Amino acid sequence: MSPTTKWLGIGLVASLALNLFVMGAWIGKFARHGDRVETERVTLGAMTDSLSPQGRKLLRQSMRTNRKEAIPIFKQLNDARGRANEALDAEPYNPDAYAAALRDIRTYSEAGQTLLHATLVDVVGKLSPADRHRLAQESKKLLEATRKPHGRNKEFVPPPLFPRG
């Protein structure tokens, strides 16, 4: 096989993979169920985007300060998720191993949330009143998006815990 043919084949495979990825992302975006909560723009990212440049700088500095503490927590959380997945897939199934992994997930999730909340409390205390009000508006959007009725039941139902299969 000539070098030109080899590179042409590699390029063709890479192009196919990229096209499949883009097509999958596009289809996924438009094939969502109508009863799911759309919260793409009401996230922590959207909340921080609403801040002034000074507010974003304060938040970034605070997150960097806590990064050394956060990285091990989230690594442990990911490890616990891996153990839960392994326990779930194990033969024979060991409910004690699965329960222990889920307990660890809960523990590390709570530790991560605690650190994040402490960071936010500290940062928000240093923000201008205008930035705090912007954060409140973005937070309100998130709350309203998660309170939308789902499916046929027009009364409030929390978002589905598990995706539909």
N, C-alpha and C positions, 0 to 999 in steps of 0.2 A: 504494500500500500504506500503510495507516495505521500510525502509530508502535506501536500496541498489537500489531498483527499482526506487525510487524517484530521486536519484542522477544520475542513469543511464539515465533516461528520460531528466533531465536537461542537462547532458553532450551531449546527442544526439541532442537536440534542439540547443545548443550552437555550436556544430560542424557543423550542417546544416547551421546555420546563417553565420558562418565564411566561409564555403565553398562557399555559395552563394555570399558573399561579394568579395572573391578572384576571383571567376569566373566572376562576373560582372566587376571588375576592369580589368581583363585580356581581356575580350571581348571588353570592351570600348576602351582599348588601341589599339587593332588591327582592330576595326571596324570603324575607323575614315574615313570621306570622303577624297578622294584624293585631293580635291581642298582647303582644309583648310591649313592655315599657321601653320607649326610646329615650335613652339618657346619654347619648353619645356626647352632647355638648354640655351636659350638666354634670361635670366630674370635678375632681380636685384640680385638674389641669385647667378647666374652664374657669374655675374659681380664681386660680392664681393669675390667669390671663386678664381677669378683670381688674387686677391691682395696678396701681401707678408703677412706674419704673422703680421708684424708691421702695415701694411695698414689696415688689418682686425681689429686689436686691436683699431686703431684710429676710425674706423667706428663704432665699437660696443660701444666705450665710448661715442661718439657723439650721437648715437641713444638712449643710456641710459639717457643721459642728457636731451634729448628732449621728453623722454617717458611720463613724467608727463603732458606735454602740448598736446601730441599726443593722449593719451588714451581718454580724454573727446571728442575730435574732432571725433574720429572714433566711439565712442559710439553714439554720436549724428547722425553720418552718418548712422549707422545701424538702429537707431530708425526711421530716416526719410525713409529709405528703407522699414521698416515695415509699416509705415503709408501709403506709396505709394501702397504697396501690399494690405493693408486693403481697401484703397479708390478704388483701381482697382476692388476688389471683392465685394464691397458694392452694395446693392440693396436698394433703387435706386442709380444709379451711380451719383456721385457728381463731376463734372469736376473741380470745384474750389478747393475741398479738394485734388484731385489728382494733380492739377497744383501746389498747395502750397507744397505738399510733394516733388514733383520733383524739385521745386525751392530750398527747403532745402537740397536735395541731391546734387544739383549743388553747393550750398554755402559751405557745409561741405566737399565735394570732393575738392573744390578749396582750402579750408583752409588746408586740409591734404596735398595736393600737394605743397602748398606754404611752409609749414613746412618742408616737405621732401626735397624740392629743396634747401631751405636755409641750411639745414643740409649737403646736398651733396656739395654745394658750399664751405662751411666751411671746410669740411673734405678733399675735393679734393685739396684745397689750401695747406693742410699740408702733402699731399702724396709726395712720391718720384717721380721723372720724370718717372721712369720705371713703377710704379704702375698706374700713370695717363695714360700712353700709353697702358697698359693692359686694363684699363677701356674703353679707346677709341676703342680698338679692339673688345671688347665684345659688346659695344654699336653699332658698325658698323655691327656686326653679326645680332643684333636685327633689325636694320634698313633694312638690306638686306632681312631678313626673311619676314618682313612685306611688302616688295615690290614685292614679287613673284607674278606672274600672277595666277589668280584663275579660275578654271573651263575651259570652252571653250574659254573665252575671254583671249587672250594671251597678251593683253596690261595691264598695271598696273590698278588694281582695289583694293581699300582698303579691309582689311579683313571684312567678313560679320559682321554686327552689331548684328544680331540676328541669333542664330543657326537654322539650317534647321530642320523642324519637321517631 
